C-alpha cells in the first residue's frame, strides 16, 4: 500500500535584526497515513476480529464481523463504509468494549480491549448516530455529569465545553435549555462536545452526521478535521455519505457481510476500479464493485440482536 503525503501550511519566521544567509525552506510536515511502518505502535490494531450473534434456537448464528483485520496509524481518520447491517457498527462496539469479541484481538495503543478494558476506556470515546442523553437536563448539565465521571474539574470542564460547542456553532445561551427541546443536529453537536471533553486519543464516530441538516453536517465535518489536526487524535469513522468519506478519510475500508473486502486511500480505491474493472473513478463505483449493493440497501443481519447499521 502506498503512503499518501499531504502538507500543512508553512509558518513564516520572525524577522531578525541581523542579515541571515539564504537557506532552503524547512520541509513541510507530512500527514501520517497508515498502515503504520515497522516499529511504530498502531493507534488501533484489529487482528482477525470475529463476532457472531445467536438470534434464536432454530436460526443459524449471524456472523456480524467475520475475520476483520486492520491497522490504523496515530493521527489518521480511517473510514468504514458498508450498507445497513454490514457489521460496521458492531465493529465500533467491539473497539469501544461495549461488546466482547469471540475470536481475534483488538488493541488500542497496545492495550487489549478484553484484558485491559479500563485502560482502553480512558483512551477512547464514542459518538453514535443516536446519542443518549438525560433528556430533561440541559447540555451543560449533561456535560458536567460526563466531566465528573472522568474526574475533571467542574470549572475547567465548563470552560472547555463552552469552547467546543462554540466551534460547533452552539452558542452559550443554548446551554441552559433541556436537551429534548433541541434539534437533532444540535443534540449531535452536544454529543460530540461530550466526547471531546475528555480529550480522547482515539475517537469512535458511528455515523455522526446521519440525519443532520446540511449546515450542521458541514459544521461537524469541519470540526472533525480540526480535532484531527489540533488534538492529534485518531478517528475511526463510519458513514453512509460517500462525499463525506472522500473529504474526511485518509483511508477507507469497505465492509460487506461482516468481511473487509477493500482498503486504501480514496485515490487508490478509485484508481483501482478504473484500472482493473473499467468503472468510473468514483467511490460510488468502488462501493458497487466490491459489495454489489447500494449504501441504502438493508441487510437482515442484526435486526434481532444489536440493530447494527
C-alpha positions as CSV (number, residue, x, y, z in Angstrom):
1,X,0.0,0.0,0.0
2,X,1.4,3.4,-0.9
3,X,1.6,6.1,1.7
4,X,-0.1,9.3,0.8
5,X,1.6,12.5,1.9
6,X,-0.2,15.8,2.3
7,X,1.0,19.1,3.6
8,X,0.2,21.7,6.2
9,X,0.6,25.4,5.9
10,X,4.1,26.8,6.3
11,X,4.9,29.1,9.2
12,X,6.6,32.5,8.5
13,X,9.8,33.0,10.5
14,X,10.1,36.1,12.7
15,X,12.3,38.8,11.2
16,X,15.9,39.0,12.6
17,X,17.9,42.1,13.4
18,X,20.9,40.7,11.6
19,X,21.1,39.6,7.9
20,X,20.5,35.9,7.5
21,X,22.1,33.7,4.9
22,X,19.7,32.3,2.3
23,X,18.6,28.8,3.3
24,X,16.2,26.4,1.8
25,X,12.7,26.4,3.4
26,X,12.1,23.8,6.1
27,X,10.4,20.6,4.8
28,X,6.6,20.6,5.3
29,X,5.3,18.2,7.9
30,X,3.8,15.1,6.2
31,X,0.4,13.7,7.1
32,X,0.6,10.3,8.7
33,X,-1.3,7.9,6.6
34,X,-1.1,4.2,7.5
35,X,-0.6,1.4,7.8
36,X,1.9,2.1,10.5
37,X,5.5,1.5,9.5
38,X,7.5,-1.3,11.2
39,X,8.3,-0.3,14.8
40,X,5.5,2.2,15.2
41,X,2.7,1.2,17.6
42,X,-0.6,1.4,15.9
43,X,-3.3,3.6,17.4
44,X,-5.8,0.8,16.7
45,X,-4.9,-2.7,15.8
46,X,-7.6,-5.2,14.8
47,X,-6.4,-8.8,14.2
48,X,-8.8,-11.3,12.8
49,X,-11.7,-10.0,14.8
50,X,-14.8,-12.1,14.7
51,X,-18.2,-11.6,16.3
52,X,-21.4,-13.6,15.9
53,X,-24.9,-13.4,17.4
54,X,-27.2,-16.2,18.3
55,X,-30.7,-14.9,17.3
56,X,-32.8,-18.0,18.0
57,X,-32.6,-21.7,18.7
58,X,-33.7,-22.7,15.2
59,X,-31.7,-20.0,13.4
60,X,-28.1,-20.0,12.3
61,X,-25.9,-17.6,14.2
62,X,-25.4,-14.3,12.5
63,X,-21.8,-13.6,11.6
64,X,-21.7,-9.8,12.2
65,X,-17.9,-9.3,12.0
66,X,-16.0,-12.0,10.1
67,X,-12.2,-12.2,10.4
68,X,-11.6,-8.5,10.0
69,X,-8.1,-7.1,10.3
70,X,-6.9,-3.5,10.1
71,X,-4.0,-1.4,11.5
72,X,-4.7,2.3,11.9
73,X,-1.9,4.9,12.4
74,X,-1.9,7.6,15.0
75,X,-3.5,10.8,13.6
76,X,-5.4,9.1,10.8
77,X,-9.1,9.5,10.0
78,X,-10.0,5.9,9.0
79,X,-13.4,5.5,7.4
80,X,-15.5,2.3,7.4
81,X,-18.1,2.1,4.7
82,X,-20.8,-0.5,4.5
83,X,-24.5,-1.0,3.7
84,X,-27.0,-1.1,6.5
85,X,-26.4,-4.2,8.6
86,X,-22.9,-4.9,7.1
87,X,-21.3,-5.1,10.5
88,X,-19.5,-1.7,10.7
89,X,-21.3,-0.5,13.9
90,X,-20.7,-3.9,15.6
91,X,-17.0,-3.3,14.8
92,X,-17.2,0.1,16.6
93,X,-18.9,-1.5,19.6
94,X,-16.2,-4.2,19.8
95,X,-13.5,-1.5,19.8
96,X,-15.4,0.6,22.4
97,X,-15.7,-2.5,24.7
98,X,-19.5,-2.5,24.5
99,X,-19.4,-6.0,23.0
100,X,-17.0,-8.8,23.7
101,X,-15.0,-10.3,20.8
102,X,-15.5,-14.0,20.0
103,X,-12.1,-14.6,18.2
104,X,-9.1,-12.5,17.4
105,X,-7.9,-9.4,19.2
106,X,-8.3,-5.7,19.3
107,X,-5.7,-3.3,20.8
108,X,-5.8,0.5,21.4
109,X,-2.2,1.7,21.6
110,X,-1.2,-1.7,22.7
111,X,-3.9,-2.2,25.3
112,X,-6.1,-5.3,24.7
113,X,-9.8,-4.4,24.8
114,X,-10.6,-7.5,26.7
115,X,-7.7,-7.8,29.1
116,X,-7.1,-4.0,29.7
117,X,-10.7,-2.7,29.4
118,X,-10.3,0.2,31.8
119,X,-7.1,1.4,30.2
120,X,-8.8,1.3,26.8
121,X,-11.8,3.2,28.1
122,X,-9.5,6.0,29.3
123,X,-8.1,6.4,25.8
124,X,-11.3,6.3,23.8
125,X,-14.7,8.0,23.5
126,X,-17.6,7.2,21.2
127,X,-20.4,9.2,19.4
128,X,-23.2,7.1,17.9
129,X,-25.9,8.0,15.4
130,X,-28.4,8.1,18.2
131,X,-26.7,9.9,21.1
132,X,-28.1,9.1,24.6
133,X,-28.7,12.0,27.0
134,X,-30.6,12.8,30.1
135,X,-33.3,14.5,28.0
136,X,-34.7,16.6,30.8
137,X,-31.3,18.1,31.6
138,X,-29.5,20.8,29.7
139,X,-26.4,20.4,27.6
140,X,-24.4,22.0,30.4
141,X,-25.8,19.5,33.0
142,X,-25.2,16.5,30.7
143,X,-21.6,17.7,30.0
144,X,-21.0,18.4,33.7
145,X,-22.1,14.9,34.6
146,X,-19.8,13.4,32.0
147,X,-16.9,15.5,33.3
148,X,-17.5,14.3,36.9
149,X,-17.4,10.7,35.7
150,X,-13.9,11.3,34.3
151,X,-12.8,13.3,37.4
152,X,-12.5,16.6,35.6
153,X,-12.6,19.9,37.5
154,X,-16.1,21.4,37.1
155,X,-14.9,24.9,36.1
156,X,-12.3,23.6,33.7
157,X,-14.9,21.3,32.1
158,X,-17.5,24.1,31.7
159,X,-15.0,26.4,30.0
160,X,-13.8,23.6,27.7
161,X,-17.4,22.6,26.9
162,X,-18.4,26.2,26.0
163,X,-15.3,26.5,23.8
164,X,-16.0,23.2,21.9
165,X,-19.7,24.0,21.4
166,X,-18.9,27.5,20.2
167,X,-16.6,26.0,17.5
168,X,-19.5,23.7,16.5
169,X,-21.9,26.7,16.2
170,X,-23.8,26.2,19.5
171,X,-24.0,29.5,21.5
172,X,-23.6,29.6,25.2
173,X,-27.2,30.8,25.6
174,X,-28.4,27.4,24.4
175,X,-26.6,25.5,27.2
176,X,-29.4,26.0,29.7
177,X,-32.2,24.5,27.6
178,X,-33.3,20.9,28.1
179,X,-31.8,18.6,25.5
180,X,-35.2,17.4,24.5
181,X,-36.0,20.9,23.2
182,X,-33.0,20.9,20.9
183,X,-33.0,19.9,17.2
184,X,-31.4,16.6,16.1
185,X,-28.4,18.5,14.8
186,X,-27.9,20.4,18.0
187,X,-28.1,17.2,20.0
188,X,-25.5,15.6,17.9
189,X,-23.2,18.5,18.3
190,X,-23.6,18.3,22.1
191,X,-22.8,14.6,21.9
192,X,-19.5,15.4,20.0
193,X,-18.7,18.0,22.6
194,X,-19.2,15.5,25.4
195,X,-16.9,13.0,23.6
196,X,-14.2,15.6,23.1
197,X,-14.5,16.9,26.7
198,X,-12.3,14.1,27.9
199,X,-9.6,14.6,25.2
200,X,-9.7,11.0,23.9
201,X,-6.7,9.9,21.8
202,X,-9.0,7.6,19.8
203,X,-12.4,8.9,18.8
204,X,-15.0,6.5,17.5
205,X,-17.6,8.2,15.4
206,X,-20.5,6.0,14.3
207,X,-22.4,7.9,11.6
208,X,-22.1,11.2,13.4
209,X,-23.7,13.3,10.6
210,X,-26.6,11.0,9.7
211,X,-29.9,12.9,9.7
212,X,-28.3,16.3,10.1
213,X,-29.3,19.3,8.0
214,X,-26.6,20.5,5.5
215,X,-25.3,23.3,7.7
216,X,-25.0,21.1,10.8
217,X,-23.3,18.4,8.7
218,X,-20.8,20.9,7.4
219,X,-20.1,22.2,10.9
220,X,-19.5,18.7,12.3
221,X,-17.3,17.7,9.3
222,X,-15.1,20.8,9.7
223,X,-14.8,20.1,13.4
224,X,-13.7,16.5,12.8
225,X,-10.9,17.8,10.7
226,X,-10.0,20.4,13.4
227,X,-9.9,17.7,16.1
228,X,-7.6,15.5,14.0
229,X,-5.3,18.4,13.2
230,X,-5.2,20.2,16.6
231,X,-5.6,17.3,19.1
232,X,-3.5,14.7,17.1
233,X,-6.4,12.4,17.6
234,X,-7.0,9.1,15.7
235,X,-10.6,8.9,14.4
236,X,-12.5,5.8,13.3
237,X,-15.5,6.9,11.4
238,X,-18.4,5.0,9.9
239,X,-20.6,6.9,7.4
240,X,-23.2,6.4,4.7
241,X,-22.1,9.6,3.0
242,X,-19.6,8.9,0.2
243,X,-18.7,12.6,-0.2
244,X,-18.1,12.8,3.5
245,X,-15.8,9.8,3.3
246,X,-13.8,11.2,0.4
247,X,-13.5,14.6,2.2
248,X,-12.5,13.4,5.7
249,X,-10.9,9.9,5.4
250,X,-7.2,9.3,4.9
251,X,-8.0,5.6,4.3
252,X,-11.2,3.7,3.8
253,X,-12.2,0.1,4.5
254,X,-15.3,-1.4,2.8
255,X,-17.2,-3.9,4.9
256,X,-19.6,-6.4,3.3
257,X,-21.4,-9.2,5.1
258,X,-19.1,-8.7,8.0
259,X,-15.9,-9.0,5.9
260,X,-13.4,-6.4,4.9
261,X,-13.4,-6.5,1.1
262,X,-11.3,-3.5,0.1
263,X,-9.0,-1.0,1.8
264,X,-7.0,2.0,0.7
265,X,-6.9,5.8,0.3
266,X,-9.8,7.2,-1.7
267,X,-7.4,7.9,-4.6
268,X,-6.1,4.3,-4.5
269,X,-9.6,2.8,-4.5
270,X,-11.0,4.9,-7.3
271,X,-7.9,4.4,-9.4
272,X,-8.1,0.6,-8.9
273,X,-11.7,0.3,-10.1
274,X,-11.0,2.4,-13.1
275,X,-7.8,0.5,-14.0
276,X,-8.9,-3.1,-13.1
277,X,-12.6,-3.0,-13.6
278,X,-13.1,-0.3,-16.2
279,X,-15.5,1.6,-14.0
280,X,-15.9,5.3,-13.3
281,X,-13.2,6.5,-10.8
282,X,-15.7,7.4,-8.0
283,X,-16.3,6.0,-4.5
284,X,-19.8,5.0,-5.6
285,X,-18.2,2.8,-8.3
286,X,-15.9,1.4,-5.7
287,X,-18.7,0.6,-3.3
288,X,-20.9,-1.1,-6.0
289,X,-17.9,-3.0,-7.4
290,X,-16.9,-4.6,-4.1
291,X,-20.3,-5.0,-2.4
292,X,-22.8,-5.2,-5.3
293,X,-25.1,-3.1,-3.1
294,X,-26.2,0.5,-2.7
295,X,-25.4,2.2,0.6
296,X,-29.2,2.4,1.1
297,X,-29.7,-1.4,0.8
298,X,-30.8,-3.1,4.1
299,X,-29.4,-6.4,5.1
300,X,-31.4,-8.5,7.5
301,X,-28.3,-9.2,9.6
302,X,-28.6,-8.0,13.1
303,X,-32.1,-6.6,13.4
304,X,-32.9,-9.2,16.1
305,X,-29.7,-8.6,18.0
306,X,-27.7,-5.4,18.1
307,X,-29.6,-3.3,15.4
308,X,-26.4,-2.7,13.6
309,X,-26.5,-0.2,10.8
